[in-house]
Amino acid sequence: MPRFLFRNPYIRITRRILAVFCLASTPSFAGSWTGLLVDSRCYAAAERNANPTDTLTSVDRDGYSEVRRCSPKPKTKSFAVVPPGGPGFKLDPEGNAKAAELVRMTGKKSLYRVTVTGEMNKNAVKVDSIEAAAR
């Protein structure tokens, strides 16, 4: 490359501005998800409970039964949301506190259908809000 490209102040400023725009336009994983609220530990154990020699684990599973069995109780501390037809995801600590409050305020139910808004991180959602979803 010619040397004037590195010494020209206009080109250096332009490259810096382009770098800032590229970093600022990285995709955000914020969104909204609707699903059933479950006890995270119970649901993870139910998902792991599979025959090691079975090759068709997704066919033999009754996901609805797992969700019903793992419905949260008033003393549940860690929660997950299971969207219809998809894998579940855990909530962050603040989301767990909000979900626990929702379960306490709603009362005893067999299924808790919720809408979660927040930002998806590696293995959990950083919850902005969680509320009971309409059927």
N, C-alpha and C positions, 0 to 999 in steps of 0.2 A: 504494500500500500504506500502511496505517496506520503511524505512527511507532513505536507501542509494540512492533511486531514486531521492530524493529531494536534497541531498547533493552532488551528483556526478556532477562535473562541465561539463563533456562531455554531460551528458543528459540534463542539463540546457541549454547549448549552442545549442544542437540539437533541443530542444523544441522552442527556440527563432527563430532559422533559419526556422523551419517549420511554425511558426506563421507568419513570414515575407512573406514567399512564399504563404501562404494561403491568406493573405491580398492583395498581389500584383496580384494574379490571379483572383480577382473578375471581373465579366464580365462587360465590358464597353458597353454602349448603343450607341456608335457612329455608324453612318450609313449614307446612302444616300437615299433620298426619292424623287419621281417625282410625281407631281400633279398639280392642278390648284391653282393659287394664288388668294385669295379672301380678301375682307374687313372683318376683324375678327369680328367686332361689328355687321355688317349686317348679316353675316353668323350665328353667335350665336343667333341673334334674329329670323332668319328664322328657325333654328333648334328648338327653344323653342315654335314657333308658331304652336301649335297642339291642337286639340280638347281634352279636359281632359277626355271625356268619350270614346274616340276612343282607342281600344285595339290593333289595327294593324297599328300603326303609320308608321312603316318602309315600309309597303306595299302601303300606300296611298300617299307617298311623291314622289315628282319629284326632285331628287337631282341635276340634270342638270339645272333645272330651278332656283333652289336656288343659284347655282354657277354663272349662267349668271347674275342674278339679283344683286349679290353681287360682281361683278367684280370691282377691285380697280380703283379709280380715282387718278389723280395726287396729290390731297390733302389728300389722305388716310394716316393715321398715324399708324394704327395697322393692321397687316396682319396675315393670316392663310393659310395653304396649305392643300388642300383636295385631297388625293390620290384616284385613281379610286377604287370604291367599299369599301372605308374605311372611318372611322371618320377623321375629320380634326384635325390639331394640330396648336397651336399658335407658333409664333416666339418670341424670346427674343428681348429686346430693340435694340441690335446691328443688329439683323436680320431684324427688322422692318426698320431700317435706310437703310440697304442694299437693301431691297425689294422696298422701296420708291424710291431709286436712280434708280433701274432697271425699275420701272414703268415710271419714268420721262425720262429716256434715250430711252426706247423702243417706247414711244409714245402711242397714244390711240389705244387700242385693245379691242375686246369684251371678249377674254379669254387669260389669261397669263399662259402658261404651263411652269413650272420651275422645276429645280432639286436643291434640298437643301442638303448640306452635313453639318453634325454637330453631336452634342451629345444630345440625348433625355433626358430631365430632367423630373420632375414630370408632369407638364402640358404644357411645352413648349420645343422647340428645341433651344439649344444654337448653333447658326448658325456660321459655319466656312466660307461657301461660298454659294451664290445663283446665279444661272444663268438661262437664257432662255433655255428650253429643246427643242431638235429637235422633230419634230412630228413623 
